[in-house]
């Protein structure tokens, strides 16, 4: 089974479900390792994906000045490490393992 279409749909689904508010930087921190996370995702054709991923991020805080209000920008990168795909009956249909260094096929970037 070609896993690439499943990975592509998984990335699109995760991009739609995850946003910057799912990750919290500590007070005053400019970089963060959010660690290993898990999520169960529903895909088309009644396929379920159990996803293990790692998330890291950085942010820039501009304190502004008299004329410019403060602003914050940054990026959170999500690395899909392992996925198990299941059909509607809970039977495994595919598995994906990624090794470091992660590539485009299993990386999602959230800008803010």
C-alpha positions as MATLAB code, in Angstrom:
seq = 'XXXXXXXXXXXXXXXXXXXXXXXXXXXXXXXXXXXXXXXXXXXXXXXXXXXXXXXXXXXXXXXXXXXXXXXXXXXXXXXXXXXXXXXXXXXXXXXXXXXXXXXXXXXXXXXX';
ca = [
       0.000    0.000    0.000;
       1.324    3.438   -0.952;
       1.386    5.423    2.278;
       2.138    8.840    0.709;
      -1.531    9.793    0.080;
      -2.369    8.878    3.691;
       0.537   10.980    4.990;
      -0.486   13.904    2.814;
      -4.073   13.776    4.097;
      -2.822   13.367    7.670;
      -0.642   16.479    7.358;
      -3.575   18.476    5.950;
      -5.872   17.271    8.730;
      -3.349   17.997   11.488;
      -2.674   21.437    9.991;
      -6.386   22.151   10.259;
      -6.716   20.813   13.815;
      -3.565   22.198   15.429;
      -2.830   25.876   15.843;
      -0.562   28.088   17.894;
      -2.967   27.980   20.854;
      -2.357   24.230   21.267;
       1.201   25.056   22.372;
       2.179   27.295   25.264;
       5.522   28.986   25.760;
       6.682   29.556   29.316;
       6.765   33.119   30.599;
       9.659   34.906   28.934;
      10.759   31.872   26.909;
      11.719   32.447   23.283;
      12.231   28.776   22.387;
      10.378   25.704   23.538;
      10.478   21.952   23.119;
       6.910   20.795   23.622;
       8.057   17.175   23.724;
       6.418   14.070   22.358;
       2.680   14.363   21.824;
      -0.131   12.064   20.661;
      -3.336   12.615   18.748;
      -6.010   10.391   17.191;
      -7.185   11.781   13.837;
     -10.119   10.814   11.617;
      -9.329   10.718    7.893;
     -11.518   10.117    4.847;
     -12.799    6.642    3.942;
     -13.319    5.876    7.662;
      -9.595    5.656    8.320;
      -8.276    6.506   11.767;
      -4.680    7.565   12.369;
      -2.949    7.344   15.737;
      -0.133    9.882   15.495;
       2.959   10.338   17.652;
       4.648   13.661   16.952;
       7.215   16.048   18.365;
       6.743   19.816   18.474;
       9.297   22.596   18.859;
       8.941   26.324   18.510;
      10.455   29.746   18.740;
       8.995   33.201   19.075;
      10.077   36.788   18.764;
       8.566   39.442   20.992;
       8.748   43.025   19.777;
       8.003   45.273   22.736;
       7.087   48.123   20.435;
       7.557   51.794   21.138;
       5.502   54.914   21.573;
       4.066   54.631   18.035;
       4.067   50.859   17.522;
       2.151   48.400   19.717;
       3.872   45.251   20.990;
       3.726   42.199   18.719;
       4.682   38.570   18.792;
       5.664   36.281   15.919;
       7.174   32.856   15.640;
       6.970   29.359   14.311;
       6.018   25.947   15.637;
       7.341   22.905   13.809;
       5.591   19.564   14.157;
       7.483   16.400   13.271;
       5.375   13.286   12.692;
       7.385   10.427   14.200;
       5.068    7.418   14.025;
       1.591    6.741   12.651;
      -0.638    3.690   12.746;
      -3.537    3.733   10.272;
      -6.683    1.696   11.003;
      -9.815    0.920    8.994;
     -13.398    1.274   10.261;
     -13.194   -2.144   11.965;
     -10.040   -1.206   13.864;
      -7.826   -3.413   11.722;
      -4.349   -2.028   10.980;
      -3.901   -1.089    7.319;
      -0.565    0.776    7.327;
       2.223    1.995    9.557;
       4.757    4.795    9.153;
       7.974    5.403   11.082;
      10.161    8.463   10.562;
      13.768    8.784   11.575;
      15.742   11.909   12.406;
      16.432   14.068   10.416;
      12.780   14.560    9.540;
      11.807   15.597    6.010;
       9.073   17.506    4.216;
       6.813   14.464    3.958;
       6.330   14.376    7.740;
       6.816   17.997    8.887;
       4.209   20.710    9.467;
       4.994   24.343   10.199;
       2.628   26.752   11.959;
       3.533   30.426   11.679;
       2.111   33.096   13.953;
];
